[in-house]
Amino acid sequence: MNNKIKPLGNRVLVRKFEEREQVKGGIIIPDAAKEASQEAEVVALGSGRNDEGKILDFEVKIGDHVLISKYGGTEVKQDKEIFVVLKQDDILAVLG
């Protein structure tokens, strides 16, 4: 992927996974009523510097499948994909 977004500091760039079509009793639920996916893939890491300038190790690596905070980070659309720039603290878990 030719990614034009480079996170800074202790921030991580993740690509959100598409939410699957939800069908309840044969009725398709409109996009506006669907809940946003909290699963994503790590695509880029910042430098690891915190607010005091100290370098910290990331607990995630590029390619990890992660669970992100529902309201954390900033969404960015690029090439019809949804990315989120968020602090490492907004990553809740690495999924197996």
N, C-alpha and C positions, 0 to 999 in steps of 0.2 A: 504494500500500500504506500502511495506517495503522500504522506501526511504532512500538511502544512502547519499544523498546530504543535508547538513545543511548550509543554508546561514548565513553569519556573518554580524554584524553591522546593518545598516539600509537597508539591502538587502532582497529581497523576491524571493522565488522560485515558478515559475508558470509552469503548464503543458499546452502546446499549444494544441488547438483543431485541429483535422484533417480538412483539407480543403476538401470540397465536390467536387466530380467529376464535372468538367465543360464541358458542351456540348453546342456548338454553331452550330445550323443548322445541327445536326447529326454528327458533327465532334468532336472527343474527343481531347481536348487540352492536349499536353504532359506536364508532371510534370515540366519540365524546364521552361515552359512558364507561369505556374500558379503563382499567387501572394501569398505570404506567409500570413497565417492567423494572425491577430493581436488580436484575442480573446484567452483568456487563463483562467485557474482556479488556484487560489492561493492554493499551497500545503504545504508551510512552510514559516515561518517568522524568521528573524534573531533576535538578542538581542535588536535592536532598538537604539543602540548607533550611534551617528553621528561622524564626523571626530574630533570634539573637546572633545568627551567622554561623552557628555550629552545624557541622555536617552530620546528618543522621542516616543510618542505613534504612532502606525501604524494606518492608516486610512482604512486599509483593514483587513480582517480576513480570516482564512483558510476556503476554500470552496467558496469564492466569485468568481463570473464570472466577469472578468475584460478585459478592452481594453488596450493593451500595445503599447508603442512607436515602430514604425516600425523598427528602427535601434538601439534600446536600448538593453542593456544586452548582456549576453554571452550564446549561445546555448550549451546544453549538451545533449547527447543521452544516455539513460539508459533503458535497457529492451525494445527496439524497440519503446520507447516514446521519444518525444522531450520536454525538459525542458529548461527554460530560467532563469538565475540568473540575477536579475536587481535591481537597486535602486528603492525605493518606488517612487521617483520623475519620473521614467519612466513609471509608471502606470497612464494612462490618465483618466480613468473613471471606476466606478463599474457599470456593466450592470444589469438591473432589471431582 
